[in-house]
Amino acid sequence: MAPRRLLSVGEGNFSFAAALSETLHPSTSLTATCLQYPTDFARDPVAREHLQRLHERGAKIRFGVDCTRLADAFELHDRQFDRIYFNFPHCGRKAGVARNRELLAKFFQSCAEVLAEEGEVHVALCRGQGGTPADNPTREWHNSWQVVAMAALGGFILSDVHPFSCEAVPGYKCTGYRSQDKSFHVEGAVNHIFTQSLPFVGLQPRVFRIKLGGQWFSFPEPEALAGKLNRGFLEASSCHPIKTINEKLIAELGKAFPLKRLTCSFPLLPQEGTSALTSWDCDLSAAFWVHLLEDNSNSEPLTGGTTQDVEDFLESFSELSLPKSPGRDGKEEAHEGIYGHAKACLRPSLLVHVQAIIQAPDFLPGSLHVLSGPVFRKCLILPFTMPAFHETLFILGFNQNQKDGCLQSRLDHLKGILDSFLTQTFPEGSKLSSSLEFVFQPNGKDYMINVKSHNFGPDFAKDLIIGSVTIPATSIIHKDQGFVFVSMNLDLLAMLVWGIFDWRMLWTFDKRFLKNFIPGKIEPFKSYSLYPPSFVHDISFWLDEKKEFDELEFHTVARAVSQDTVISIQFLSRFQHPKTEQVSLCYRLTYKTCDKALTQQQVTSMQSQFRKEIQRRLCVTPR
């Protein structure tokens, strides 16, 4: 829909507003404003001509409007502009970058009060002023106006950039500060288009209520996973790219195998049932543990409808996983109240379900059994490692005598499907291409599925592990049957197929993300948040001599406190005091968002909280 209410601020001689008015649909209203008053234009015939043209076209004109205090100029009923223009802002004369940053910051904060929910703010800046890679050449960040960081103070993100062209608005002539004759140099100028960000508020971990064995229990969402449990990306009604790529993968494999799709349970494993994890090389030290507490309250769950979903997921799971003990009649019965203060872990891999699946009475050798669901594991903060992702597990049983030929043909078929996904040519001629290989593992029987991709730039041209092929020892299952388990990381696969540069984008709550994906088509992902600034903070601390430092937990605390805005943790140095022999470590944290406005003040607050949390949880002493 075309914007209906436009606002132009900081007009000099009103040439931009006059030229713009000539291009508008009759139903679109334009309000042109300037800081000066009518008397300031008494001796400017050009400005008077433009004002006359605006009057004739029905535009509204406001004088004495301070663009840093727009709410003062417009009543509540007269706000909600669809687009606000500010061309070549400047404090005037020899104002330095600091004063012009302040002008931009106050302008964006003012825009937030008068802009419609899906409105845009267009800011044109001279070459180099913005401080983004869109400038050519790019000015050093500290010497620029830092327009994206200033916009964040008003809750805005940069959603698009393009060269500013005076020819696009015939008749426009930019003037200097307060309509001075000296104009700005617009060659190489850039138009920055900002939109409103979702508010950056602390995601409070939700409390889930679940029903196991007829008894209700509750547990809090781990802080490092806030907003990631029970998102429903794979549900039938979902249009998420993770669901799309999963369905495409299953459909292609279904052309070669009879399929049997399995329902995935809620990803909660009781402590007593985690013995299965070690047999499939799942590292329990990296699992997220939660405390299950008996919950006899009759109140509505805090998760707003989550209870019913969780209860449905756990219907079959609870029958299989609750600890059993012999009953008086010889039958097994579940321990009542055993979860009063017990621990459970969130499933780190779908492989934990393998044994139950292949030992089920309805398991069909020769059919491809498919299980898809979310998994969770602690991990270091790196570009392509994620604490939560969606996994699809393919389980195939075959005659052991036909193992070699059967297995190789199946792997070749899978490689062909993945190769077709990872090489995409789009209508405009662009191409996403990745090379894939199955890497034989040292144990002599398993494979890792590696991808080398250049879709994310030279800094990320490295091998990504998007899956694995596990061939278990036959003695574990059946002597006459062979099995192969193929695990795929759907999140990484979706990132590679659509060129999604940041895994965190898959978990955004911003509705604009899903608008990128058209049913039945695969087109390159276009981010709605461009060039977010980075904020760097160093931290050093003394170690507790009696306790080993847990670097994985250090990263997990950073992830939780920063709400996944820490994108890098770099070890800088180790120092040992010459007298006390006490050891100190120093790390550098880099904060950066992919979908929200983030300010220096917010980062400083998170860094302060991080210092407190590592002291409390890791028993270190910040310096």
N, C-alpha and C positions, 0 to 999 in steps of 0.2 A: 504494500500500500504506500502511495506517495505521501511524503510528510505534508501535514495540513497546516501546521502553525510554525513559522520560521521566525527566528530572532537573530538580528545582526547587531553585534556590540562593537564599540570602539571605532565607529565609522569616522573617517577623516573628512573627505569631501562628498560622501554618500554615493560615490560612483559605483561601488560594489553593489550596494542595495538597489540602485537604479537599474544597473545591468541585470541583476538577478531577477528583478520584478518583471522584466520583459520575457522571461523564460517560464514563468509560473502558470499553472492551471488556474482558472478563475476561482476555483474553490479553495485555493491555498492562500492563507493570509500571511503577510510579512510585516514585522515590526522592526524598524531600523532605529538604532539608538546611538548617541554619542555623548561624550563627557562634556562637550562645550554647550553653550547656550546660543539662541538665535542671534544675539547681538555680535557674536564672534564671527558670523558669516556675512555680516553686512557688506563687507568689501570683497567678497568672494563670489563673482558671478558664476563660476563653474559649479560651486556647491549649490547656489540658489537654483540653477537650472536642474540639477539632479533632484533637489527637493521638490521642484515643481512636477517633475516626471513621476515621482513617488506619489504625490498627492493625486495626480490624475489617474494612477492605477489603483488607488484605494488603499495604499499602504499606510500603516500607522507610523508616526514619527515621534520619538521621545528625545528630549534634550536633557542634559544634566544627569545622565544615567551612569552611575559608577558600576562598572562590570564586576567589581569585587563585592558588590552589595545589591545584587539583582532582586532579592526578595523585598528590599525597600522600595523598589520601583514598580512592582507589580502586586496587585491584590491577589488573594488566594484564588479567586475565581478566574483570574486573568493569567495564570501560570500554565504549566504543563505544555511547554513548547516541544515540538517534535525534533527540532534541529536548532542549534545555536552556532553562529559563525563568529570567529574572532581572527581576523587576518592581520598578521605581522604585529603582534602586541609588543609594546616597548614602553619602558618608563620614561624615556626621553633623555636627550643630551648624552652625557657620558656615563649613564647608569651601567653598573657592572652586572656580571651574571647573577650575583646574589640577589640584587634588587629585582631583576627580571624573573628569577625563580619565584620570589615571593609574590610577584604580580600573578604569575601563572597559578600558584598554589591557591591564592585567595579567589581567583577567578573560578577555578574548578570547584572549590568548596561552595561558591555562590551558585554555580550551575546546578549543583545537586538539589537545590531548593526550588528550582523552577523548571526542570526538565521532566518530560514525560518518562514513564517507566522504560520504554524501549527507544528512547530518544538518542540522538547523537550530538556530539560536540565536535565541530570542525575547527582546528587551529592550524593556520598556515604560518610557518616559520622560515626564516632565511636559511640558506645553506649552512649546515653545521650546528645551528643553534639547538636543535632538538636533542642531539647526543645519542641518536639511535643509528644502527647500521643502514637505515634508509638514506642517511646523508652520505654524499659522496663529494669530498672525503669525509670520513667520520671524525668529528672533533673529539679530543680526549674528554672522558666523562666529567672530570672535575672542572673542565673549562667550558662545559656546555650548560644549557638551561635545564637539563635533566627533565624533559617534559613528561616522560612516563612516570617518574617518581613524584613529580609535582601533581600530576593527575590523580595518583593513588591517594593523595591526601583528601581528595574529594570523593573517593570511592570509584574512580574510573580506571578502565584498562584501555590500552591502545588496540583497536580492532582492525584497523586498516591504514595503509599509507599509500600515497601516490604523488607524483610530481604536481606542483601547483602550476597551473597554466592560466595566464591572463587572457589567452585567446578563448578560453572556455566561457568567459564572461565578457563579451565584447563591450568596450567602453570603460572597463575598470582601469583606474590609474591609482596605484597606491601612493599615499602621501606620508610624510614624516609625522613625528610626534605632534599632536594638536594641530594637524592639517598644515604643517610647515611645507614649504615648496620642495625641500629636499626629500626625495623618495627613497625607499629601501631598494636594495639590489635583489631582485626576485629571480634572477637566473639561478637555477638549481634549487629553488625553494621547494619545500615539502609540505603537503597537506596531511595533517594527522587527524584521524577520525577516532574519537573515543566513545565508548559506551559504558553503561553502568555495570559495575561488578557486583556479584553476589557479596553480601556483607561478610567481612572476615571476622566471624565471631567464633569463640571457643566452642568446638564440638564436644558437648558433654557425652561421655560414654553412656549408651543406653543400658537399661536393665531389661533382660529377657526373662520371661516366665515360661517354663516348659513343663510338660507333663510326662513323667516316667513311672510306669508301673502303677498308675492310678493316683500318684502323688505329685503335687505341684512343687517345683523348685524354681529358684531365680539365681541369676548370675549376671554380673556386670560385664559389659563389653570391655576388653582390654584397651587401655588408653591408646596404644600404638595402632589399634585397629578401629578407632572411632569412625563411624560412618561406613564401615565395610562389611558388617555382618547382615545377612538377610536382605541383600539388595535386589535379588530376583532377576539378575541379568539373563539367566538362562530359561526363565519361565516362558510359557507359551505366548503370553501377551507381550513379551519384550521385543523391542526393535533395536536392541543394543548390538553393536558390531561383534561383540563376543558371541552372542547368540547366532548371528548371521554366519560367521566363519565356522562355527561348530556345526551348524546344519548343513553347510556346503560340504564340509569334510566328511560328515557321516553319509550324506547323499552319494558322494562320489565312491566311497568305499562300499556302499550298499549295492552298487552296480556289479561288484565282483563277489560279494558274500551275502548270504541270508543274514539279516540283522535281528538282534534282540536287544531292545533298549531297556535299560534298568532304571528304576527310580532311585535317586540319590537321597540319602537321609540327611538330616541336619548335621553339620560337621562337628559333633561333640562326641568325644570318646571318654568313657569313664576310666579312672586310673586303673581299676582292676582289669580292664580290657585292653590295655595298651601293650601287652606282651607281643601282640601280632606285629607291632611296629618294627621291632628290631629285626625280625626275620626278613623284612623287605627293605633293609638299609635305610630306614627313616630315623633321622637323628632326633631323639627326644630332647636333647639339650637345647634344640632350637625351637621347641614347641611352645605355643602360648597356653599357659595353664590358667584355669579359672576355678573359683570356689563355688560349689553348688550348695545353696542354702535352702532348707525346707521353707516353703512359702504357703502358709495356710490362709492368707488374706483373701478376702472376697472382692477386693478393689480391682478396678480396671488396670490392666498392665500399663506401665509407663511407655511402652513402645507403640501404643496406638494401633492395635490390630495385629501386632506381631505374634501374640499368643496363639491365635488360631492357626496361623501358618506353621509355627514351630510344632504345635501339637500334631498337625497332619504329617509333617516330616518325620516325627519321631514314632509314629504308630508302629511301624515294623522294627525300627531300630531298637526300641525299648525292650521288645520281646527277645531280641538276640543278645543284647549287651548288658542287661542288668545282671549283677552277680547272683548266682543261684546257690542254694543249699538244700540238702535232702529234707523233704517234709516228713510228717509223721506217717503218711500213707505210702512212703517210698518215692513219691514224686518230688521233683525239685520245685522250690518256691523261691521267689525273690526276697532278699532281706528287706524288711520294712525299715525305713528310716536310715538306711546305710549311708545315704548321701547327706546326712545332717550337716556335716562340716567337711565333706570330702572334696577332693580335687578331680577335675577332668581336664582334658586337653582338647584344643581345637585341632581337627584333623590336619596333619602336615602333608598328607598325600592320599590319593584315592587307592594307592596300592594296599592300604590297610584293609580294604574290603575284598581283596582278591580271593583269599582262602574261602571265605563264606560263599562267594559267587560260584567258584568251580566245584565246591562240595555240595551245592544245592541240588536237590533231586531233579529240578527242571533244567539243569545245565545241558546245553546241546553242543557236543563237539562238532566242529565244522561250521557253526554259526558264529558270527562276530558279535560278541556281547559288548555293549557300549554303556559306560557310566560317565556322567558329566556332573561336575559340581565344584564349588569353591574350596580352596585349601589355604592353610595359613602356617607361616613359619617365620621365626625371627631371622633377620639377615642384616648384613652390613649395608650401609647406605652407599649404593653405587648406581650408576645410570640405568641399568637394566635388571637390577635385583628388586624384588617386590615382596612385601610381607603378606600380601593376599593376592591370589590369582585364581583363575578358573582352569581346571584340568579336565581333559577328556581321556578316559582310559579305555583302550580296546583290548579285549581278551579273546584269544582264539585257541581252541584246542584242536589238535590234528593227530593223525596216526604217527607214532614215533618212527616207524620204518620209512616214512616219507619226509622226514624232518628236513634234510638238507635242501632238496629241490623245492619243497613246499615253502620253506621259510624264505629262501632267496627270492622266489617269485612274488611272495607277499610283500617283502621289503621293497622290491623294485617297483611294484604297483603303488605303494605308498609314496615312494620318492617321486614318481611321476606326477602324482596328484599335488604334492607340496610344491614341486617345481612350477607347475602351472599356476598355483596361487601366488607364488613369489615373483613371477615375471608378468607385470601388468603394463600394457600400453594403452594410453588414454587418448580420447579424441583430439585433444589439442597437441598431441605429439609427445607429451612428457612420458617418462617411463620409470617404473620402479622395478629394480632388478636386484636379486640376491642369489648367491650361490649356496647350494645345500649339499651336505654330504653326511653319510652315516659313518661315524668314527668308531672303529673296533676298539673295545676296551681291553685293558691288561688281563682281565680275568678269562679272556679267550672265548667268551660267548655273548656278551652284551654289547650294545651300541649306544652312543650318544648321537642325537640328531643336531648337527651344528649348521649354523647359517652365518655366512659373511655378507653383511649388508653395507652398502654405501648410501642408503637412503637418508641417513641422519647426519651426513657430513663426514669429513675426514677424521674428526676426533673420535667417531664411534665406529670406524671401520675395523671391527674385530669380530671374533667368533662369538656368536650367541647360541647358547644351548636352549633349543625350543622343545626338546623332548628326549625320550629315551626308549630303548627297546630292551626288555628284560626277558631272558630265557632261563627259567628256573630249572634246578636239578630235578629230574623225573622222580627221584626217590621221595621227594617231598609230597608229590601228588599221586600219580598213577604210573606204574611201570610201562604200560602199553600206550600211553598218550604223551604227546609233547604239547607244550604250551608256549605261547608268546604273549607278552603284555607290552603294549605300546602306550606310553604316556605322552600327552601333548600339552604344552603350556599355551592355552588359547589366547591369553592376553598378549604374549609376545608375538604370536602368529598374527593376531589382528593388527598390532602395531606395524609389523612388516608389510602386511597386505595393503593397508591404507596410508602408510607413511606417517603414523602417529608418533611424534617425537618423544613423548613423555608418558610413562605408564600411569602417572597420577591422573592424566586427563580422562582415562577410562572410568575413573571413580567420581568424576565431578557431579555435582548436583545442578549445574547450570544447564538449562534446557537447550541452549544453543548448540551444545555438543552433538546431540542426536539429530539436529537438523542438517548436519553434514552428510548423513547417510540416507541414500535413496534406495528403496526396496528394489532388488533386482539389478542394481548397478554398483560398481566399485569405482569410486573416483577418489583422487588424492584428498586427504584430510586438509582442511584449511582452518588454521587456528583463529580463534576470535580474541586471542590475547597475545599480542606481538611484543617482542623485545622487553620482557619484564626485567627490571633491574636486579642485580645481585647485591647482597649485603654480607660483608665478611666480618667475623668476630673470632678472636683467638681466646683460648682458655687454657690455663695451666693449673695443676693441682698436685698436692702431695699424696702419695699412695699410703695406704694403711699397711704397715709392715706385717701385720698378722693375717691379711686377707689378700688373695690373688686378684689382680685387676681383671675384670671381665669386660673385654672390649666389645663383645656382642651386645651385652646389656647396656654399655655406654652408648652405642648406636641406637638401641631400642628406646632408651630414655630420651635421646635427642629427637627421635621420630615422634614420640608421644607428645613431648612438650611443644615442639614446633608445628604440630599438626601436619607433618610430612613436608614442611617447607625447607628443611635442611636437605640440600641436594648433594652435599659433599662434606666429608670429614677427613682432613689430611693430617697425618702425624707429622709434627714439626721437629720435636727434639725431646731428648731424655737428659735430665740433669741429676747428678747425685751430689748431695752436699758433702764437702770434704771433711767436715767435722762430725756431723750427726749421721752421715751415710744415708740419710733419708732420700728417697727417689721422687723426682717430680717429672711429670709428663706434660707436654704442650701440644695442643691440637688446634687446627684452624677449621672453623665451621663456615660454610657458605649457605646462605638462605636465599631462596628464590621460589616464586610460585609459578604455576603454569596457567591458572584460570581465574585468579582473584587479584585485587589490588592489595599490595603489601607495602607498608610504610616503614621507614627507618625506626620510628618510635615503637611500632609493634614488634619489630625484630629485637630491639634493645630490651623490651619487656620480656620477650621469650628467652633471650640469652640470660637475663637475670634469674628467671625462673629455673632455667637449666642448671645454673650454678647451685641453686638450692637443692634441686632434685638429685643431682649426682652425689652431693654430700650426704643426703638422706639415704639413698638407695645403694650407693656403691662404697660408702664409708671412706670417701676421699675428702681432702681439705683444699678447697679452691684457694688459690694464691691471690 
